Amino acid sequence: MAVVGEILDLKKGNHKTFELLFKKYYVFLCYEARSYITEKYIIEEVVGDVFRWLWENRETLVITSVRAYLVRAVHNACLSYLRQNQPEYVELDDTVVERSTLFSLDESPLDYVLSRELIERVDKAVKELPSQYKRVFELSRYKNLTYAEISEEMGISINTVKLYQKKALAQLRLVLKEYLSTSLD
């Protein structure tokens, strides 16, 4: 399905398209949320809330890239959550964060789709990576360090960091292929 078709089908209220988008981006967005929040249940709630907001506001959204839109929404949702619940852990750049009313939901309509098993499977796959690949992956994805910073911290070359990251992503894609229809890049 073409991106424009996805957006149009979503705006028309096509449940199948919404479910496909959810399956396509859920794991990726959980990884994005882990850059800010460590508790699994909060990550699931934040990502679920973003999807709920997307569905409820689908008719009025102006989206050119679903992926970029969802990534930005999860980013904003995480910062909003941290600002409200853990202000001591966040340094906010006012030009990056817009106030929104995405969150404060009692329950998600996507409970039947949300799966703790999926998050556990991803965590398990990361834990099973060779130690150097795992370390590079975690420093890159969870601590948002650059290749140069990882190189310095681990005492290895930038090219080695790139190689380890590439191999880690390849292994994760292989292990999680049934869950992923999008790249972890």
N, C-alpha and C positions, 0 to 999 in steps of 0.2 A: 504494500500500500504506500503510495507516495505521501510525502510529508503534507502537501497541500490537502490531499484527500483525507488524511488523518484529522487535520484541523477542521475541515468542513464537516466530516462525519461526527466529530466530537461536538461541534457547535449545534448540530441537528439533534443531539441527544442519543447517538448510537451507543448503546451499552457495550456491544461487542468491541468497538473501537476503543472505548474507555478501558475495558478489561485488558485488551492487548497492550495499550500504553502502560497500564499499571504493571503488567508482567514484564514488559520490556525495560522499564526504568526503575522499578522498585529496589532491586539489589544495588544498582549504581547509586541511587539517591541515598540509600542507607550508608554506603561508604562515604558519600559526601557529608552526611550528617555526623559521622564518626569523627570527622575533622574537628568538630566543635563539642560534641556530647559523647560521653562514654557509656551511659546506661542504655542497654538494649531496648528496654520497654519505652523509654523516652524517644529514642531514635524511631522506633516503630510508630509511636504516636505522632511525632512530628511529620514523618513522611506520609502517614495515613491522612493526617489533617490537610496536608498540601493537596493530596489527591481529592479529598472531599471538597475542598475549596475550589479546585479546578472544575469538578463536576457541577457544583452549585452555581458557578459563575461562567460556565462555558459559553453561553450565548453572547456575553458582552466582552469577552477577551479578544485582544488583538495580539496574536501570536504568529511569529514568522518561523520560530524554531521551538518545537515542543521541548526538546532536551534542554536547550539554553534557558527556556522559561522555567522549567521545573527545577533546574539547578539553582537558579537565582531565587526561586520561591523557597527552596529548602534552606539555602544560605540565610535568607531573611528570617525564616521561621526559627532557625537555630539561634541566631543572634537575638531575636525577640525573646525566645525562651530563656536564654542565658541572662539577658538584661533583667528579666522579671524574677528569675530564680537564683542566679549565681552571679550577681554583678561584679564580684571581686575577681572573676575569671575572664572578663571580657574587656578588651580595649576596642572601643567602637570608633569607626571613622564615619562621621555624620554624612559624608557625601556618598557612602556606600549603602547605608541602611535607610529604607523607607518604612515608616510606620504602616502597619496593615492590620486588618482584623481577621486574619486567617485562622486564628487559634483561640481556643476556649470551648472546645467541644466535649460533650459528656461521653459520647460514644461514636465510633466510626461506622459508617455504613459498609465499610469494606472488611468488617471483621472476618467474614467467611474467606476472604482472600489472604489477609495478613497471616503470616506464618512464622512462628518462632523457630520452627525447624529450618527455615531458609536462612535466617541470621546465624543460627548455630552451625549450619553447614558451611557457610562462608567463613566463620571464625575458625572452624576445624580445618578448612582448606588452607587458610593462612598459617595456622599453627604447624601444618604438615610440610610447609616449604622448607627447603634446606636453610640452615640458620642464617647464612649471609644474605640470601635472597629475601628471607623473611624480614631481616633487619632493615635492608634497603627499602623494601616495600612499606614497612611500618613508618619509617622515618619520612618517607615521601608522602604517603597517603594520610597518616594519622597525625603527624607533626608538621606537615607542609614544608619540610625542608627542601631546599634546592639541591640539585645534584652536587654542586660545589660544596655546600654545607655538609651533605652526607659524606662526600669524599674526605673532607677535613675531619669529621667526627670519627669515621671508621678507619682513616689512615690508608685509603685506597684511591686509585686514580678515578677521575671523572668517567673515563671510558669504562672502567670496571663497574662503577655504579650503574651506568646506563645498561650494561650487559646484564647485570643482576636483576635490574628492574624489568628488562625485557623478558628474561627467563621466568621471573616470578609471575608476570602477567600471563605469559603463555601457559604456565602450569595451572594457574587459577582458571583460565578460560577452559582448559581441558577438563579439569575436575568439575567445574560448575557449568559446563556447556548446556545442560538441560534447563538451567535457570536463566542463563544470560542470552539475550538477543541483542545486546549492546556491548560495546567495548568498555573495558575498565580504564582505558587510556585517559 
